[in-house]
Amino acid sequence: MQTAIPSRRGLRPVQRGPWKQSSRVAGRGPRITILRETHDTPEAVARSLEIAGGINRFREPNYRAVWGWNRLAWIGGKFTERDPNTGALFREVVELRQEPKYPAVNRWHIEKWLPPETYGSPRAWWAQTIEFEGGRNIPALGPYPARGEYEHCFTLEGPHGEFVQLTPTVAEHIARAVERSRRHPRSAGKRALYDREQRQERAYDAYAYDILDDAVPAFHKQPFVSVL
């Protein structure tokens, strides 16, 4: 079975804000407090997604909607923190922490649940995600997802990146569209593409024949019917 270990590229810490800096604590640098806008998923939206996508083996929905700032993911490694006002180095620390999973923190995201076997065995997970930082091993992607994990499916925004409000109808439409695409046979898609190419070739042949055959009138004075 092919396993899918999430790429760490999409999980690197993003710039968070707005920031607040509190008073200096004795013997330590300034403490930084993070304020973030969070939103709970409306019950009507959650229900629409459950109806559209069903539930998994753990009796949890196969699809869910999450607000960007609410969606945190484990990431381990060395973190460099700087003063947001001066840019001066505040500290470097090696640890496992939770950071926003998606760069678009102020948008709604639709996620699909993947079973734990998608990520391979626990042994394979640790072998592929353990990193050595600061003299110790640290799991770069956190613990093994023994109950599976929700992965990105769709970011809700307009064609120019503008904010789009999440509604039950929109959520249900997205979930059903994803399910339809999963059930659509790949062979049928290839066949449709092949048929389209054949039609384009026949149309071009007729066009080229008409242009290049200067010796006689177009189509040899015969009636022309396009057959698709």
C-alpha positions in Angstrom: 0.0 0.0 0.0 1.3 3.4 -0.9 1.5 5.6 2.2 1.0 9.4 2.3 3.3 11.1 4.8 2.2 14.8 4.8 4.9 17.2 3.6 6.3 19.4 6.2 6.4 22.3 3.7 2.8 23.1 4.3 3.2 23.0 8.1 5.9 25.5 8.7 5.0 28.3 11.1 3.3 31.2 9.5 3.3 34.8 10.5 0.7 35.2 13.2 -0.9 38.3 14.4 -1.8 40.7 15.7 0.9 40.5 18.3 0.9 42.0 21.8 4.0 42.4 23.9 3.7 42.3 27.6 6.0 43.7 30.3 9.5 42.2 30.7 9.7 39.3 33.2 12.8 39.3 35.4 15.6 37.3 33.9 13.6 36.5 30.8 12.8 38.3 27.5 9.5 40.0 26.7 6.6 37.6 26.6 4.6 37.6 23.4 0.8 37.0 23.4 -0.9 35.9 20.2 -4.4 37.1 19.4 -6.2 35.2 16.7 -9.7 35.3 15.3 -11.4 32.0 15.8 -14.8 30.7 14.7 -16.7 27.5 15.5 -18.2 25.6 12.6 -22.0 26.3 12.4 -24.0 23.3 13.3 -26.1 23.5 10.1 -22.9 23.4 8.0 -21.5 20.4 10.0 -24.8 18.6 9.5 -24.9 19.3 5.8 -21.4 17.9 5.4 -22.3 14.8 7.3 -25.3 14.1 5.2 -23.4 14.7 2.0 -20.3 12.7 2.9 -21.4 10.2 5.5 -19.4 9.1 8.6 -16.2 7.1 9.1 -15.5 4.0 11.2 -15.1 6.2 14.3 -18.6 7.6 13.8 -17.1 11.0 12.8 -18.0 12.9 9.6 -15.9 12.2 6.5 -16.0 15.9 5.7 -15.7 18.9 8.0 -15.3 22.6 7.7 -12.7 24.5 9.8 -11.7 28.1 10.1 -8.1 28.7 9.2 -7.0 30.0 12.7 -8.8 27.1 14.4 -7.0 24.4 12.3 -3.7 23.6 14.1 -1.3 20.9 13.3 1.7 19.4 15.1 5.1 20.5 14.0 8.5 19.7 15.6 11.9 21.3 15.2 13.8 24.4 16.0 11.8 27.6 16.2 13.3 31.1 16.1 11.2 33.8 17.7 11.9 37.5 17.2 10.6 40.7 18.7 7.9 41.8 16.3 8.8 45.5 16.7 12.6 45.4 16.4 13.3 42.1 14.7 15.8 41.2 17.5 16.2 37.6 18.3 14.1 36.6 21.3 14.9 33.0 21.6 15.6 29.7 19.8 13.8 26.6 21.1 13.5 23.0 20.0 10.1 21.6 20.7 6.9 20.1 19.5 4.1 22.6 19.1 0.9 23.3 17.2 0.9 25.8 14.5 -1.8 26.9 11.9 -1.9 24.2 9.2 -3.0 26.5 6.3 -1.5 29.8 5.3 -5.0 31.2 4.6 -5.8 31.6 8.3 -8.8 33.9 7.6 -10.7 31.5 5.3 -12.9 28.5 5.7 -11.5 25.2 4.6 -13.2 21.9 3.8 -11.3 18.8 4.9 -11.7 15.1 4.2 -10.9 12.4 6.6 -8.3 9.8 5.7 -7.9 6.5 7.5 -4.8 5.8 9.6 -3.5 3.2 7.1 -3.1 6.0 4.6 -0.1 7.1 6.6 1.5 3.6 6.8 2.4 1.8 10.0 3.4 3.6 13.2 6.9 2.3 12.7 7.1 3.8 9.2 5.6 7.1 10.4 8.3 7.5 13.0 11.1 6.4 10.7 10.1 9.0 8.1 9.2 11.9 10.4 11.8 11.9 13.2 14.3 14.7 13.0 17.4 15.4 15.0 17.5 18.9 16.4 19.4 20.4 19.4 20.9 17.1 20.4 17.6 15.1 20.5 15.1 13.4 18.3 11.8 15.2 17.7 8.8 14.1 15.7 8.5 16.6 12.9 4.8 15.9 12.3 3.8 15.0 15.8 2.3 11.7 16.9 1.1 8.9 14.6 -2.5 9.6 13.5 -4.0 6.4 15.0 -7.5 7.6 14.3 -6.8 8.9 10.9 -6.5 12.6 10.0 -8.4 15.3 8.2 -6.6 16.7 5.1 -7.2 19.7 3.0 -9.8 19.4 0.3 -11.0 22.9 -0.6 -10.4 26.5 0.5 -13.6 28.7 0.3 -12.7 31.9 -1.4 -13.7 33.9 -4.5 -11.9 33.8 -7.9 -9.6 36.7 -6.8 -9.0 35.4 -3.3 -11.8 37.3 -1.7 -13.6 36.1 1.4 -16.7 33.9 0.9 -19.1 33.1 3.7 -19.6 29.5 4.5 -23.2 28.3 4.3 -24.8 24.8 4.5 -25.6 24.9 0.8 -22.1 25.7 -0.2 -20.6 23.1 2.1 -22.9 20.4 0.9 -22.2 21.3 -2.8 -18.4 21.0 -2.3 -18.6 17.7 -0.5 -20.9 16.1 -3.1 -18.7 17.4 -5.9 -15.6 15.8 -4.3 -17.5 12.5 -3.9 -18.6 12.6 -7.5 -15.0 13.1 -8.7 -13.8 10.2 -6.6 -16.4 7.9 -8.0 -15.9 8.9 -11.6 -13.9 6.1 -13.3 -10.5 7.2 -14.5 -10.9 5.1 -17.6 -14.0 6.9 -18.5 -12.2 10.2 -18.2 -9.5 9.0 -20.5 -12.0 7.8 -23.0 -13.8 11.1 -23.0 -10.4 12.9 -23.6 -9.6 10.5 -26.4 -12.9 11.0 -28.1 -12.5 14.8 -27.9 -9.1 14.6 -29.5 -10.5 12.4 -32.3 -13.2 15.0 -33.0 -10.6 17.8 -33.1 -8.4 15.8 -35.5 -11.3 15.1 -37.9 -12.3 18.8 -37.9 -8.7 19.8 -38.7 -8.5 17.3 -41.5 -11.6 18.7 -43.1 -10.3 22.3 -42.7 -6.9 21.4 -44.2 -8.4 19.6 -47.1 -10.5 22.6 -47.9 -7.6 25.0 -47.7 -5.0 23.0 -49.6 -7.0 21.5 -52.4 -6.9 24.4 -54.8 -7.4 22.4 -57.9 -11.1 21.9 -57.3 -13.8 23.8 -55.4 -14.1 23.2 -51.8 -15.4 19.6 -51.0 -15.3 18.8 -54.7 -18.7 20.4 -55.2 -20.2 17.8 -52.9 -22.5 18.6 -50.0 -20.6 18.7 -46.7 -22.1 17.3 -43.5 -20.1 17.4 -40.3 -20.3 14.1 -38.5 -19.3 14.0 -34.8 
